């Protein structure tokens, strides 16, 4: 999907800029402004990114890639109204671009307009190559409305197509555990870990579910793994302290690594 291509391109250009600063110079070229915008976006400078990308759109009003990048930059800085306006402008240029509806769904969901978000997600879902993003969005909407069964169904659909989708795995595991199926949640995390073995949040959630089943040795291992991957993870550090205190109170021996 194009939005993920842009993420990769932005990261690559950021590396190029760092290694060769003279590669990006001032000028009124749309290519220069576009490159500058992507680099700023990759580095997290969203104000400068939107300024550069807006200039591209002013110079080349039909440049859809620049408008999409601009919309994503607006989203990243929390300017949802301008993101919405930018994505609508893309559809005005070409209303056949179904992936834009997925982006609009995200914006409307961020604005709290579930009905509009659902409408755009369903439109994006008409493209078989876009199933993961809109289906995840539909799952979140269902979860937020309290329809847990529907949310679980959407999340399972996402993972069938995109088993490496971390946010979906975390949400599904959480829902399953809260409905009493802790074992099912652990299985979801085990599968997700095959694709993302160095993702701290998967190990953190894994530890929490092991705590629910009183699998203290496994929980200790997972919280310790989180801190190996992300030393400043506050949740894992707190859980580890609580678990160690619990084991000490019960007179249990702490497992050795």
C-alpha positions in Angstrom: 0.0 0.0 0.0 1.3 3.4 -0.9 1.3 4.9 2.6 3.8 2.2 3.7 5.9 2.8 0.6 6.1 6.5 1.7 7.2 5.5 5.2 10.1 3.5 3.7 11.0 6.2 1.3 11.0 8.8 4.0 13.3 6.7 6.1 15.7 6.1 3.2 15.8 9.8 2.3 16.5 10.7 5.9 19.5 8.4 5.9 20.7 9.9 2.6 20.3 13.4 4.0 22.3 12.6 7.1 25.1 11.0 5.2 25.1 13.7 2.5 23.6 17.0 3.7 24.4 18.7 0.4 22.0 16.3 -1.4 19.1 18.5 -0.2 19.4 22.1 -1.1 17.1 25.1 -1.2 15.2 25.6 -4.4 11.8 26.0 -6.0 11.8 22.5 -7.5 8.9 20.3 -6.6 11.3 17.4 -6.3 13.4 19.3 -3.8 10.4 20.3 -1.7 8.9 16.8 -1.8 12.2 15.3 -0.7 12.6 17.8 2.0 9.1 17.1 3.2 9.6 13.4 3.4 12.9 13.8 5.2 11.4 16.1 7.8 8.5 13.7 8.2 10.8 10.8 8.8 12.7 12.8 11.4 9.5 13.8 13.1 9.6 17.5 12.2 5.9 17.6 11.1 5.6 21.4 11.0 8.4 21.7 8.5 7.2 18.6 6.6 3.7 20.1 6.1 5.3 23.4 5.0 7.4 21.7 2.3 4.7 19.3 1.1 2.1 22.1 1.0 4.5 24.0 -1.3 4.7 21.0 -3.6 0.9 20.9 -3.8 0.8 24.6 -4.6 3.3 24.2 -7.4 1.9 20.9 -8.7 -1.8 20.8 -7.8 -2.3 17.4 -9.4 0.5 15.7 -7.5 -1.4 13.0 -5.7 1.6 11.5 -3.9 2.5 14.8 -2.4 -1.0 15.4 -1.3 -1.1 12.0 0.4 2.2 12.7 2.1 0.8 16.1 3.2 -2.3 14.4 4.6 -0.2 11.9 6.6 2.0 14.7 7.9 -1.1 16.6 9.1 -2.3 13.4 10.8 1.0 13.0 12.5 0.8 16.4 14.0 -2.8 16.0 15.0 -4.2 18.4 12.5 -7.2 16.2 11.6 -9.2 18.9 9.9 -6.5 19.7 7.4 -5.7 16.0 6.9 -9.4 15.5 6.1 -9.4 18.4 3.6 -6.2 17.1 1.9 -7.5 13.5 1.5 -10.8 14.9 0.1 -8.8 16.9 -2.4 -7.1 13.6 -3.6 -10.5 12.1 -4.3 -11.5 15.2 -6.1 -8.6 14.5 -8.4 -9.2 10.8 -8.7 -12.2 9.2 -7.0 -11.0 5.6 -7.9 -8.3 5.6 -5.3 -9.8 3.3 -2.7 -6.8 3.5 -0.4 -7.6 7.1 0.4 -10.9 5.9 2.0 -8.8 3.9 4.5 -6.9 7.1 5.4 -10.2 9.0 5.7 -11.5 6.3 7.9 -8.6 6.8 10.2 -9.1 10.5 10.3 -12.9 10.3 11.1 -12.2 7.7 13.7 -9.7 10.1 15.3 -12.3 12.8 15.2 -14.8 10.5 17.0 -17.2 10.2 14.0 -17.7 6.4 13.9 -20.3 6.4 11.2 -18.2 8.3 8.7 -15.2 6.2 9.6 -17.1 3.0 9.1 -18.4 4.1 5.7 -14.9 4.9 4.5 -13.4 1.7 5.9 -16.0 -0.4 4.1 -15.3 1.5 0.9 -11.6 0.9 1.2 -12.3 -2.8 2.0 -13.6 -3.2 -1.6 -10.0 -3.4 -2.7 -8.7 -6.8 -1.7 -5.2 -5.4 -1.4 -6.3 -3.0 1.3 -8.0 -5.4 3.7 -5.7 -5.0 6.7 -6.0 -1.3 7.3 -9.7 -0.8 7.0 -10.5 -4.1 8.7 -8.4 -3.2 11.6 -10.2 0.2 11.8 -13.5 -1.6 11.7 -12.4 -3.8 14.5 -11.4 -0.8 16.6 -14.8 0.8 15.9 -16.6 -2.4 16.9 -14.5 -2.7 20.1 -15.2 0.9 21.1 -19.0 0.4 20.5 -18.9 -2.7 22.8 -19.5 -5.3 20.1 -16.7 -7.6 21.2 -17.7 -10.6 19.0 -17.6 -8.4 15.9 -14.3 -6.9 16.9 -12.8 -10.3 17.5 -14.0 -11.4 14.1 -12.4 -8.4 12.4 -9.1 -8.8 14.2 -8.9 -12.4 13.3 -9.5 -11.5 9.7 -6.6 -9.0 9.8 -4.2 -11.5 11.3 -5.2 -14.1 8.6 -3.9 -11.7 6.0 -1.3 -9.7 7.9 0.0 -11.9 10.7 2.7 -9.4 11.5 0.2 -6.6 12.4 1.3 -5.9 16.0 -1.6 -3.6 17.1 -4.2 -6.2 16.0 -2.5 -9.0 17.9 -2.3 -6.9 21.0 -5.9 -5.9 20.8 -7.2 -9.4 20.1 -5.1 -10.9 22.9 -6.5 -8.3 25.3 -10.1 -8.9 24.2 -9.8 -12.7 24.5 -8.2 -12.4 28.0 -11.0 -10.1 29.2 -13.6 -12.5 28.0 -12.0 -15.4 29.9 -10.0 -16.9 27.1 -6.5 -16.2 28.4 -5.1 -19.3 26.7 -6.5 -18.0 23.4 -4.8 -14.7 24.0 -1.5 -16.4 24.7 -1.8 -18.3 21.5 -2.3 -15.0 19.5 0.8 -13.5 21.1 2.8 -16.7 20.4 2.0 -16.5 16.7 2.6 -12.7 16.6 6.0 -13.2 18.2 7.1 -15.4 15.3 6.9 -12.3 13.0 7.9 -9.6 15.6 10.3 -11.3 18.1 11.8 -8.0 19.2 8.5 -6.1 19.7 8.5 -5.0 23.5 4.7 -4.6 23.7 4.1 -8.2 22.6 6.3 -9.5 25.4 4.7 -7.1 27.9 1.2 -8.3 27.0 2.5 -11.8 27.1 3.8 -11.3 30.7 0.5 -9.8 31.8 -1.5 -12.8 30.5 0.9 -15.2 32.2 0.3 -13.3 35.4 -3.5 -13.9 34.9 -2.7 -17.6 34.8 -0.3 -17.4 37.7 2.5 -18.6 35.4 5.0 -16.5 37.4 8.2 -17.9 36.0 7.0 -17.2 32.4 5.8 -13.7 33.4 9.2 -12.9 34.9 10.9 -14.0 31.7 8.7 -11.9 29.5 9.0 -8.7 31.6 12.7 -9.2 31.7 12.7 -9.6 27.9 10.8 -6.3 27.6 13.5 -4.5 29.6 16.2 -6.0 27.5 14.5 -4.6 24.4 13.4 -1.3 25.9 15.1 -0.5 29.1 12.8 2.5 30.0 9.6 0.5 29.7 7.8 1.7 32.8 5.0 -0.8 32.8 7.3 -3.8 32.6 9.6 -2.4 35.3 6.6 -1.9 37.6 5.2 -5.4 36.9 8.5 -6.9 37.5 8.9 -5.2 40.9 5.3 -6.3 41.9 5.9 -9.9 40.8 9.2 -10.1 42.6 7.6 -8.8 45.8 4.8 -11.3 45.4 7.2 -14.2 45.0 9.2 -13.0 48.0 6.1 -12.8 50.1 5.1 -16.3 49.2 8.6 -17.5 49.9 9.2 -18.7 46.3 12.6 -18.8 44.7 13.1 -16.4 41.9 14.0 -18.2 38.6 17.5 -17.7 37.5 18.2 -16.8 33.8 
